């Protein structure tokens, strides 16, 4: 069940991230400004994030067995629309990107589904392994541009649609919800209100907005940043972004496993220290080899481990029947955390011709979040 859920997350995230590697191509073919290019890659992120709130609540109600095939099948429609019709204008791309965001909601299906299959002491690792499905963005980064070069703009979209269809059929046949799964009795509105009253919802939302939001922001904006700041080719920039993503993906289960061993607060604190230091170094735009590369890879590892720790915290503190709803809100915060920085970076670069201010802001946010983790979050865990 864990393997199937992780595969489903990866396939849907692959679809969700299709526009990012093609941003420079669309910028040239449609004559987009830096801000329009940033908006194009950010729209699927914000929809995939906000959509997690209802999808997480629906998963609490109907289970992953229904929701995984449903989300995967529905995502095929915008994938085909963008691939076959929607890449000829900015308006059509934004419309397709809006519905492409549905693929990003798969995360809120998988966390409660996996959570129900494992005992509390193993949930950090299990959800960390599931979270490694965010490597679907690396699949997109590595394959999209080569597929366009080999067969045209439609090719990566047709391939992804076929994989989504195959997964939807397999999931419908194979997935089973955990025996003894707690199904909430009350309405969506009352469940959402109860979820928003939990302190873990707000604490985990802030943490996830910073650590996963940072990961998403880098994964969508890094190719543009590397191309502009270091004059790399599109292929080289996409390859380096894939390395960043893969390291974050590998560290996410490790962050969950460490959280089971030493507690999520310690893992989060260590992650935030590394992000603050890495962003401070990178604000000065050091040479890419070796200092810039070390700074980015250290941040990738820290953001991956921190993302795993946040959901170990949710598994520890959230009531069993509300894990989907809490995950939906926290997942939405994480995605929104990824939506804002690319727009800020694009706007600051347009105004000042430099990325230094954007990276300095990330260092400050990481430092403030570290203080919050060591004070409020630690207190909540001890009280529990």
TORVEX-802197 format. One record per residue (C-alpha): x, y, z; chain; residue number from 1. Coordinates in steps of 0.2 Angstrom, whole numbers, plus 2048, in hexadecimal, padded with zeros to 3 digits. Layout:
N
ATOM_X_Y_Z_A_NUM
...
END
This chain:
384
ATOM_800_800_800_A_1
ATOM_80E_80C_804_A_2
ATOM_817_808_7F3_A_3
ATOM_807_80B_7EA_A_4
ATOM_803_81B_7F3_A_5
ATOM_815_822_7F0_A_6
ATOM_814_81D_7DD_A_7
ATOM_803_827_7DC_A_8
ATOM_80B_836_7E5_A_9
ATOM_81A_836_7D9_A_10
ATOM_80F_834_7C9_A_11
ATOM_803_842_7CE_A_12
ATOM_812_84D_7D3_A_13
ATOM_81A_84A_7C2_A_14
ATOM_80A_850_7BA_A_15
ATOM_809_85F_7C6_A_16
ATOM_81B_864_7C2_A_17
ATOM_81A_863_7AE_A_18
ATOM_81A_876_7AB_A_19
ATOM_829_87B_7B5_A_20
ATOM_837_873_7AA_A_21
ATOM_82E_87B_79B_A_22
ATOM_82D_88D_7A2_A_23
ATOM_83C_893_799_A_24
ATOM_835_88B_788_A_25
ATOM_824_894_78B_A_26
ATOM_82D_8A4_790_A_27
ATOM_836_8A4_77F_A_28
ATOM_828_89E_774_A_29
ATOM_81A_8A9_77C_A_30
ATOM_825_8B8_780_A_31
ATOM_821_8B7_793_A_32
ATOM_829_8C3_7A0_A_33
ATOM_832_8BC_7AF_A_34
ATOM_823_8BF_7BA_A_35
ATOM_817_8B6_7AD_A_36
ATOM_823_8A7_7AD_A_37
ATOM_823_8A6_7C0_A_38
ATOM_810_8A7_7C0_A_39
ATOM_80F_899_7B3_A_40
ATOM_819_88D_7BE_A_41
ATOM_810_893_7CE_A_42
ATOM_7FE_891_7CA_A_43
ATOM_7FE_87E_7CA_A_44
ATOM_807_87F_7DB_A_45
ATOM_7FA_88A_7E3_A_46
ATOM_7EB_880_7DC_A_47
ATOM_7F3_86F_7E1_A_48
ATOM_7F6_877_7F3_A_49
ATOM_7E5_87E_7F6_A_50
ATOM_7DC_86F_7EF_A_51
ATOM_7E4_864_7FC_A_52
ATOM_7D8_86B_809_A_53
ATOM_7C8_863_802_A_54
ATOM_7D2_854_7FB_A_55
ATOM_7D9_850_80C_A_56
ATOM_7C8_851_814_A_57
ATOM_7C0_846_806_A_58
ATOM_7CE_839_80A_A_59
ATOM_7CA_839_81C_A_60
ATOM_7B8_835_816_A_61
ATOM_7BA_82A_807_A_62
ATOM_7CB_823_809_A_63
ATOM_7DA_822_7FE_A_64
ATOM_7D3_813_7F4_A_65
ATOM_7C6_81E_7EC_A_66
ATOM_7D0_82F_7EC_A_67
ATOM_7E1_829_7E4_A_68
ATOM_7D9_822_7D4_A_69
ATOM_7CD_831_7D3_A_70
ATOM_7DB_83F_7D5_A_71
ATOM_7E6_835_7C8_A_72
ATOM_7D8_833_7BB_A_73
ATOM_7D2_845_7BD_A_74
ATOM_7E4_84C_7BB_A_75
ATOM_7E5_844_7A9_A_76
ATOM_7D9_851_7A2_A_77
ATOM_7E4_861_7A5_A_78
ATOM_7F4_857_7A0_A_79
ATOM_7EC_853_78F_A_80
ATOM_7E5_865_78E_A_81
ATOM_7F6_86E_790_A_82
ATOM_7FF_861_785_A_83
ATOM_7F3_861_776_A_84
ATOM_7EB_873_777_A_85
ATOM_7F0_87E_785_A_86
ATOM_802_882_781_A_87
ATOM_7FE_88F_774_A_88
ATOM_7FA_89E_77F_A_89
ATOM_7FD_8A4_791_A_90
ATOM_7EB_8A4_795_A_91
ATOM_7E9_892_790_A_92
ATOM_7F8_88D_799_A_93
ATOM_7F2_895_7A9_A_94
ATOM_7E1_88C_7A7_A_95
ATOM_7EA_87B_7A4_A_96
ATOM_7F6_87F_7B3_A_97
ATOM_7E7_883_7BE_A_98
ATOM_7E0_871_7BC_A_99
ATOM_7F1_869_7BB_A_100
ATOM_7F2_86E_7CD_A_101
ATOM_7E6_860_7D1_A_102
ATOM_7F5_854_7D0_A_103
ATOM_7FD_85D_7DF_A_104
ATOM_7EE_858_7EA_A_105
ATOM_7F3_845_7EA_A_106
ATOM_7FE_849_7F9_A_107
ATOM_7EF_84C_804_A_108
ATOM_7E8_83B_7FF_A_109
ATOM_7F8_831_803_A_110
ATOM_7FC_838_814_A_111
ATOM_7EC_832_81D_A_112
ATOM_7EC_822_812_A_113
ATOM_7FE_81D_818_A_114
ATOM_7FB_824_829_A_115
ATOM_7ED_817_82C_A_116
ATOM_7F8_808_827_A_117
ATOM_806_80B_834_A_118
ATOM_807_80C_847_A_119
ATOM_80C_81D_84E_A_120
ATOM_81F_818_852_A_121
ATOM_821_815_83F_A_122
ATOM_817_823_837_A_123
ATOM_825_82F_835_A_124
ATOM_82F_823_82A_A_125
ATOM_820_81D_821_A_126
ATOM_81A_82E_81C_A_127
ATOM_82C_833_819_A_128
ATOM_82D_825_80C_A_129
ATOM_81C_82A_804_A_130
ATOM_822_83C_804_A_131
ATOM_831_837_7F9_A_132
ATOM_824_836_7EB_A_133
ATOM_827_849_7E9_A_134
ATOM_835_842_7DE_A_135
ATOM_828_843_7D1_A_136
ATOM_82E_854_7CE_A_137
ATOM_83F_84E_7CA_A_138
ATOM_838_842_7BD_A_139
ATOM_830_851_7B5_A_140
ATOM_840_85B_7B6_A_141
ATOM_84A_84D_7AE_A_142
ATOM_83E_847_7A1_A_143
ATOM_834_856_79B_A_144
ATOM_840_860_790_A_145
ATOM_848_850_788_A_146
ATOM_837_84A_784_A_147
ATOM_832_85B_77C_A_148
ATOM_843_85A_772_A_149
ATOM_83F_848_76C_A_150
ATOM_82D_84A_767_A_151
ATOM_826_85B_769_A_152
ATOM_81D_865_777_A_153
ATOM_80F_859_779_A_154
ATOM_81A_849_77C_A_155
ATOM_81D_84B_78F_A_156
ATOM_80B_84E_792_A_157
ATOM_805_83F_788_A_158
ATOM_812_834_791_A_159
ATOM_80C_83B_7A2_A_160
ATOM_7FA_838_79E_A_161
ATOM_7FD_826_79A_A_162
ATOM_806_823_7AA_A_163
ATOM_7F8_82B_7B4_A_164
ATOM_7EB_820_7AB_A_165
ATOM_7F5_811_7AF_A_166
ATOM_7F7_816_7C1_A_167
ATOM_7E5_81A_7C3_A_168
ATOM_7E0_808_7BD_A_169
ATOM_7ED_800_7C8_A_170
ATOM_7E8_80A_7D8_A_171
ATOM_7D5_806_7D5_A_172
ATOM_7DA_7F3_7D5_A_173
ATOM_7E7_7F2_7E2_A_174
ATOM_7E4_7FF_7F0_A_175
ATOM_7DC_7FB_800_A_176
ATOM_7D8_806_80F_A_177
ATOM_7DF_801_81F_A_178
ATOM_7D4_7F6_82A_A_179
ATOM_7CD_800_839_A_180
ATOM_7CF_811_830_A_181
ATOM_7C5_81E_83A_A_182
ATOM_7B8_826_82F_A_183
ATOM_7B2_837_835_A_184
ATOM_7A0_839_837_A_185
ATOM_79D_84C_836_A_186
ATOM_79C_858_827_A_187
ATOM_7AB_85F_81E_A_188
ATOM_7A8_870_825_A_189
ATOM_7A8_86A_837_A_190
ATOM_7B7_860_834_A_191
ATOM_7C1_86E_82C_A_192
ATOM_7BC_87A_83B_A_193
ATOM_7C2_86C_847_A_194
ATOM_7D2_86A_83E_A_195
ATOM_7D5_87D_83E_A_196
ATOM_7D3_87D_851_A_197
ATOM_7E2_871_853_A_198
ATOM_7F2_879_857_A_199
ATOM_7FC_86C_84E_A_200
ATOM_7F3_872_83E_A_201
ATOM_7FA_883_83F_A_202
ATOM_80B_87F_846_A_203
ATOM_80E_871_838_A_204
ATOM_807_87D_82B_A_205
ATOM_814_88B_82F_A_206
ATOM_822_87E_82F_A_207
ATOM_81D_876_81F_A_208
ATOM_81A_886_816_A_209
ATOM_82D_88A_81A_A_210
ATOM_835_878_817_A_211
ATOM_82A_871_809_A_212
ATOM_826_882_802_A_213
ATOM_839_885_801_A_214
ATOM_83B_875_7F8_A_215
ATOM_82D_878_7EB_A_216
ATOM_833_88A_7E8_A_217
ATOM_844_884_7E4_A_218
ATOM_83E_876_7D9_A_219
ATOM_834_881_7CE_A_220
ATOM_83F_890_7CE_A_221
ATOM_851_889_7CF_A_222
ATOM_852_887_7BC_A_223
ATOM_84E_899_7B9_A_224
ATOM_859_89F_7C7_A_225
ATOM_868_894_7C1_A_226
ATOM_866_89A_7AF_A_227
ATOM_866_8AC_7B4_A_228
ATOM_872_8AD_7C3_A_229
ATOM_87F_8A1_7BB_A_230
ATOM_87B_8A1_7A8_A_231
ATOM_879_88E_7A8_A_232
ATOM_870_886_799_A_233
ATOM_85E_880_79B_A_234
ATOM_863_86E_79C_A_235
ATOM_871_871_7A8_A_236
ATOM_865_87B_7B4_A_237
ATOM_857_86E_7B3_A_238
ATOM_864_860_7B7_A_239
ATOM_86A_869_7C6_A_240
ATOM_859_86C_7CC_A_241
ATOM_855_859_7CA_A_242
ATOM_864_856_7D6_A_243
ATOM_85D_862_7E3_A_244
ATOM_84C_85A_7E2_A_245
ATOM_854_848_7E3_A_246
ATOM_85E_84C_7F2_A_247
ATOM_84F_854_7FB_A_248
ATOM_844_845_7F6_A_249
ATOM_851_838_7FD_A_250
ATOM_853_842_80E_A_251
ATOM_840_843_811_A_252
ATOM_83E_831_817_A_253
ATOM_84E_833_821_A_254
ATOM_846_843_829_A_255
ATOM_837_838_82E_A_256
ATOM_841_82A_834_A_257
ATOM_84C_836_83F_A_258
ATOM_83C_83E_846_A_259
ATOM_836_82C_84C_A_260
ATOM_847_82B_855_A_261
ATOM_84C_83C_85C_A_262
ATOM_83B_846_85A_A_263
ATOM_836_851_84C_A_264
ATOM_83A_861_855_A_265
ATOM_84D_85D_855_A_266
ATOM_84D_858_842_A_267
ATOM_843_868_83E_A_268
ATOM_84F_873_848_A_269
ATOM_85F_86C_83F_A_270
ATOM_856_86E_82E_A_271
ATOM_852_880_831_A_272
ATOM_864_884_837_A_273
ATOM_86B_87D_826_A_274
ATOM_85E_886_81B_A_275
ATOM_862_897_824_A_276
ATOM_875_895_821_A_277
ATOM_873_88E_80F_A_278
ATOM_868_89D_80A_A_279
ATOM_874_8AA_812_A_280
ATOM_882_8A3_808_A_281
ATOM_878_8A2_7F8_A_282
ATOM_872_8B4_7FA_A_283
ATOM_884_8BA_7F6_A_284
ATOM_883_8B0_7E5_A_285
ATOM_894_8A6_7E9_A_286
ATOM_89C_89C_7DA_A_287
ATOM_891_88D_7D6_A_288
ATOM_89F_881_7D8_A_289
ATOM_8A2_87D_7E6_A_290
ATOM_899_889_7F2_A_291
ATOM_889_88C_7E9_A_292
ATOM_886_87A_7E6_A_293
ATOM_88A_875_7F8_A_294
ATOM_87E_883_7FE_A_295
ATOM_870_87C_7F3_A_296
ATOM_872_86A_7F7_A_297
ATOM_873_86D_809_A_298
ATOM_863_877_808_A_299
ATOM_85B_869_7FE_A_300
ATOM_860_85C_80B_A_301
ATOM_859_867_819_A_302
ATOM_849_86B_811_A_303
ATOM_846_858_80D_A_304
ATOM_84A_852_81E_A_305
ATOM_83F_861_826_A_306
ATOM_830_85C_81B_A_307
ATOM_831_84A_821_A_308
ATOM_832_851_833_A_309
ATOM_822_85C_831_A_310
ATOM_817_84D_82D_A_311
ATOM_81F_842_83B_A_312
ATOM_819_851_846_A_313
ATOM_807_850_83E_A_314
ATOM_807_83D_841_A_315
ATOM_80C_83F_853_A_316
ATOM_800_84D_858_A_317
ATOM_7F0_84C_84C_A_318
ATOM_7E1_841_851_A_319
ATOM_7DF_832_846_A_320
ATOM_7CF_837_83E_A_321
ATOM_7D5_848_839_A_322
ATOM_7E6_844_831_A_323
ATOM_7E0_847_81F_A_324
ATOM_7D8_857_824_A_325
ATOM_7E8_85D_82D_A_326
ATOM_7F2_857_81F_A_327
ATOM_7E8_861_812_A_328
ATOM_7EA_871_81B_A_329
ATOM_7FC_86E_81F_A_330
ATOM_7FF_868_80D_A_331
ATOM_7F7_878_807_A_332
ATOM_802_883_811_A_333
ATOM_811_87A_80A_A_334
ATOM_80C_87D_7F9_A_335
ATOM_807_88F_7FC_A_336
ATOM_819_891_804_A_337
ATOM_81F_88B_7F3_A_338
ATOM_814_897_7E9_A_339
ATOM_819_8A7_7F0_A_340
ATOM_82D_8A7_7EF_A_341
ATOM_82E_8A4_7DC_A_342
ATOM_823_8B4_7DA_A_343
ATOM_82D_8BE_7E6_A_344
ATOM_83E_8B8_7DE_A_345
ATOM_837_8BD_7CD_A_346
ATOM_831_8CE_7D3_A_347
ATOM_841_8D2_7DD_A_348
ATOM_84C_8CD_7CE_A_349
ATOM_841_8D7_7C2_A_350
ATOM_843_8E6_7CE_A_351
ATOM_855_8E5_7D4_A_352
ATOM_85E_8D9_7C8_A_353
ATOM_863_8CE_7D6_A_354
ATOM_85D_8BF_7E0_A_355
ATOM_867_8C3_7F0_A_356
ATOM_858_8CB_7F9_A_357
ATOM_84D_8BC_7F6_A_358
ATOM_85A_8B0_7FD_A_359
ATOM_85D_8BB_80C_A_360
ATOM_84A_8BB_810_A_361
ATOM_84A_8A8_80F_A_362
ATOM_859_8A8_81C_A_363
ATOM_84E_8B4_828_A_364
ATOM_83F_8A9_826_A_365
ATOM_848_899_82A_A_366
ATOM_850_8A2_83A_A_367
ATOM_83F_8A8_840_A_368
ATOM_837_896_83D_A_369
ATOM_846_88E_847_A_370
ATOM_841_899_856_A_371
ATOM_82F_895_854_A_372
ATOM_833_882_853_A_373
ATOM_83E_883_863_A_374
ATOM_831_88C_86D_A_375
ATOM_81F_888_868_A_376
ATOM_820_878_85E_A_377
ATOM_82C_870_86C_A_378
ATOM_81F_875_879_A_379
ATOM_811_86D_870_A_380
ATOM_81A_85C_86E_A_381
ATOM_81F_85C_880_A_382
ATOM_80D_860_885_A_383
ATOM_807_851_87A_A_384
END
